Amino acid sequence: MRYTTPLPSQEFLLAKFDYEPETGHLIHKTNTYKGRKAGTVVWNGYVKVRIAGKKLAVHRLVWKMHHGEDPYALDHINNDKADNRIENLRSVTDSENCLDRDLTPRAIGRNNTNGTPGLCRVKNRHGN
């Protein structure tokens, strides 16, 4: 599903964070957290960092820092949502992103009504 919050510029991100390609971590370059890992793993397994009062997904920031553009949708190739190494991220369409959805009974009712891989509900632009 398309992430609609625009990301800060690549220049801003490169000035604020260092990126460790071996781990996929962002490291603060400025303020009282200088030298410390940025972000926290949240309830759904993604790593988020707060910038200007907004929680942003670290994998999206890593993509922007590396490629200079806001991604449409990203997939973690190894399905580990906290693994933000650039080689573990790929740009995908909504339907490609649905292919590796969680098909456990708990998740089927939420993401996929019949358990068929690749079939999931995607909200349209009008919120339906």
N, C-alpha and C positions, 0 to 999 in steps of 0.2 A: 504494500500500500504506500502511496506517495507520501512522503514526509513534507509538510508544507511550510514549516518554519524556515525562513532564509538563514543561511549560515553567515558568520562574519567573513570578511574578506580573507583571502589567502595571506596577504601581507600582515594583517592583524594576528592571525593564528601563528604564523612563523615568528612573529615578534614575541608572542606570549608563551609559546610552548616549544620545547625540543621534542622530537619524535625518536623513540628507540626502536629501530626496525626489528631487532631480535625478539623483543617482547611485545611490541605493539602499544607500549605505554606512552602517554604524553607526560612530559616533565615540565613543571612550572619554571619559567625563566625569570619571572619578576615577582614582586610583592613578598609578603612574609612566608609564602610557601615555596620560595625559590629552591630548586633542586629536589623537590618532593613530587611524587607521582600524582597526577591530576585525575580526578574522577572517582566515582563510587559505583559499585555494582548495585543496581536497583532490583526491585521485586521480580522483574521479568528476565533477569539475567544479563541485560545490557549494561555497559559502563556509561555513566552520564557525568557531565561536568557542568557546573553553573557558570555562565558568562552573561553579564549584564542582567542578572535576575532570571535568566531562562536556563532550564536544564536541557542540555544538548547531548546527543549521542556521540560518544568518542569515535566510533567507527566512521561516522559521517564527517567529523572534523579531520580525521586521518586522511580520508579520501580527498577532501578539499585541499589539505596541505600538500598532498602528493600530486594531484591532477589539476588543481586550480579551478575546479568547477563543482557546483552543487550536484550530487548524484540524484538521479530519479528515485531509484530503490537499490539497496545493497543487500547482498547475500553473504553470510559467513560460510565459506565453502565447507569447513569441517563441522558446521552446526554449533560451534562453541561461541555464543554471543559475546563472551568476554575476550575472545582472541582477536585483537584488532591489528594484527600484522597485515601490512598492505597486500602481501601475497595470499592472504586468507580472505580477502574481500573482492567481490566482483559486482559490477553493475548489472542489474537484471530488470526485466519487465515485471509487472504484477503477476502475470501467469507463470513466469519462470520462478518467481519467489514463492509461489504456492506449492511448487513441486516437492519441497522438503518440509512441509508443515508437519507439526506434531499430530500423529494419528492415534495417540492413546485415547482410550474411552473418555477421559476427562476433557480432552481438547476437541474431540470430534464435534460435540454439540456446539462449541464456541466458534471454531474455524471452518469446519467442514461437516456438513450435515450427514454424509453417508460413508465417510471413511475412504473415499477414492482419492489416491494421490493426485495432486494437481488441481483438485477442485476445491475452491474456497470462495467465500463471500468477499467481494471487494466493493466497498461503498463507492457510489458514483460521485461526481463533483457536486451534486445537489444534496448530498448527505443522506440519501436513501439506501 
